[in-house]
Amino acid sequence: MTIRKNLLIASIATAGFAMAGTASAADMYKSGVGALYAGLNYTFMNLDFDGEDADVGTLSGKVGVMANEYVGFEARAGFGVNDDDIGGVADVEVDNFFGGYATFNMVNESPVTPYAVIGFTRAELEVDTAFGSDSDDDSDFSYGAGINFEMAQNVSGNLEYMRYYDDDDVTVDGIGLGVQFNF
């Protein structure tokens, strides 16, 4: 199963880079600033372990390319910067995560661009108790939606909801705030 997911991610990325080479720079993004972008996000994540909730924070970076004005491909990676206690007996955190995604943008004339995102995320979660620590890493299908809002010609902010992981009775959701730089 993991091999198929990796092949799908590689196929999406390859197709995106191939299509990006055929599009003109003026058509890449509604502001006409180019095909490549990078950004930083702080995400408020909620981890649900069989009904037990933990609220943690992560910092992540992303790099991407707009294949055309509607479709983009990006890679993201991040790590936990804030952990949470569950019932005073366990300390929970996101150690790290990374993934590959496709974005589908609803281009319009306003400075706000809504988008949907799908892809795969690999996450490593860690739980520390008085009896020791345990970590688990796995990957899962991810999806979400957000908005980019243009703040300057090459700079935009974003607000996004993502379901990063939902497998083996563990759900990881996040609301992220960030900044994106278009090149």
C-alpha positions in Angstrom: 0.0 0.0 0.0 2.8 2.4 0.9 4.5 1.8 -2.5 1.3 2.8 -4.3 1.0 6.0 -2.3 4.6 6.9 -3.0 4.1 6.2 -6.7 0.9 8.4 -6.8 2.7 11.3 -5.1 5.7 11.0 -7.5 3.3 10.9 -10.5 1.4 14.0 -9.3 4.6 15.9 -8.8 6.1 14.8 -12.1 2.9 15.8 -14.0 2.9 19.2 -12.2 6.5 20.0 -13.1 5.9 19.0 -16.7 2.8 21.1 -17.0 4.5 24.1 -15.3 7.2 24.1 -18.0 4.5 24.6 -20.7 2.6 27.5 -19.2 3.6 31.1 -19.5 4.6 33.0 -16.4 1.7 35.5 -16.8 -0.9 32.7 -16.5 0.5 31.1 -13.4 -1.2 33.1 -10.7 -4.0 35.7 -11.0 -1.5 38.4 -9.9 0.8 37.2 -12.7 3.8 36.9 -10.4 5.1 33.6 -11.5 4.9 29.9 -11.0 7.0 29.2 -7.9 6.1 29.9 -4.3 7.2 29.2 -0.8 5.6 29.8 2.6 5.5 29.3 6.3 2.5 28.3 8.5 1.7 27.9 12.1 -1.0 25.3 12.6 -3.2 24.7 15.6 -3.6 20.9 15.5 -6.1 18.8 17.3 -5.1 15.1 18.0 -8.0 12.8 18.8 -7.0 9.4 20.3 -10.2 7.4 20.8 -12.1 10.4 22.2 -9.1 11.9 24.1 -8.2 15.3 22.7 -4.9 17.1 22.6 -4.3 20.5 21.2 -0.8 21.1 19.9 1.0 23.6 17.6 3.3 23.0 14.6 5.5 25.1 12.4 5.8 24.1 8.8 7.2 25.3 5.5 6.0 24.7 2.0 7.4 25.0 -1.6 5.3 24.7 -4.7 4.7 25.4 -8.3 1.5 26.5 -10.1 1.0 24.2 -13.1 -1.6 26.7 -14.4 -3.7 29.3 -12.7 -6.1 26.6 -11.3 -3.8 23.7 -10.2 -0.7 23.7 -8.1 1.6 21.1 -6.6 3.5 21.5 -3.3 5.6 19.8 -0.7 5.2 20.6 3.0 7.3 19.6 6.1 6.9 20.7 9.7 7.5 19.9 13.3 5.8 20.3 16.7 6.5 23.5 18.7 3.8 23.1 21.4 2.6 20.0 23.1 -0.4 19.2 25.3 -1.3 16.9 28.3 -4.1 14.4 28.2 -5.6 13.8 31.7 -2.4 15.0 33.4 -0.8 11.6 32.7 0.4 11.8 29.1 2.3 14.5 27.2 1.4 14.4 23.5 3.1 16.1 20.5 3.6 16.0 16.8 7.2 15.2 16.3 7.3 15.9 12.6 5.2 15.6 9.4 5.7 15.9 5.7 3.7 15.4 2.5 2.9 16.1 -1.1 -0.3 17.8 -2.2 -2.2 19.2 -5.2 -4.1 22.5 -4.8 -7.2 23.4 -6.8 -7.7 27.2 -6.9 -10.9 29.1 -7.6 -9.3 32.0 -9.5 -11.3 35.3 -9.5 -10.7 39.0 -9.8 -10.7 39.7 -6.0 -7.6 39.6 -3.8 -9.1 36.4 -2.1 -8.6 33.0 -3.8 -10.4 30.0 -2.2 -8.7 26.6 -2.8 -9.0 22.9 -2.0 -6.1 20.7 -1.3 -5.6 16.9 -1.4 -2.5 14.7 -1.0 -0.7 12.4 1.4 0.8 13.2 4.8 3.3 11.2 6.8 3.2 12.1 10.5 5.1 11.0 13.6 3.2 11.5 16.9 4.8 11.0 20.3 3.3 10.3 23.7 5.3 10.5 26.9 4.0 9.0 30.2 5.4 8.1 33.5 6.0 4.6 32.1 8.1 5.8 29.1 7.5 7.2 25.7 6.0 5.8 22.6 5.9 7.1 19.0 4.0 6.2 16.0 4.5 7.2 12.4 2.3 6.5 9.5 0.9 8.1 6.4 -2.7 8.8 5.2 -4.7 10.6 2.6 -5.1 14.3 3.5 -7.6 16.9 2.4 -8.6 20.5 3.2 -9.7 23.9 2.1 -8.5 27.4 2.6 -8.1 30.9 1.3 -5.2 32.9 0.1 -5.5 36.7 0.4 -3.2 38.9 -1.4 -1.4 41.4 0.9 1.2 42.8 -1.7 2.1 41.9 -5.2 4.3 38.9 -4.3 3.0 38.2 -0.8 -0.2 36.6 0.4 -1.6 35.3 3.7 -3.5 32.2 4.1 -6.0 30.5 6.4 -6.5 26.8 6.0 -8.3 23.8 7.5 -6.7 20.3 6.9 -7.5 16.8 7.8 -3.9 15.5 7.9 -4.5 12.0 9.2 -7.4 9.7 10.1 -6.3 6.2 10.6 -6.1 3.6 13.4 -8.4 5.5 15.8 -6.2 8.6 15.6 -7.4 11.8 13.8 -5.2 14.8 13.2 -6.9 18.0 12.1 -5.4 21.5 11.9 -6.2 25.1 11.3 -3.2 27.0 9.9 -2.3 30.6 9.5 0.5 31.5 7.2 2.3 33.7 4.7 3.2 32.8 1.1 5.8 34.4 -1.2 5.4 34.1 -5.0 8.5 34.2 -7.2 
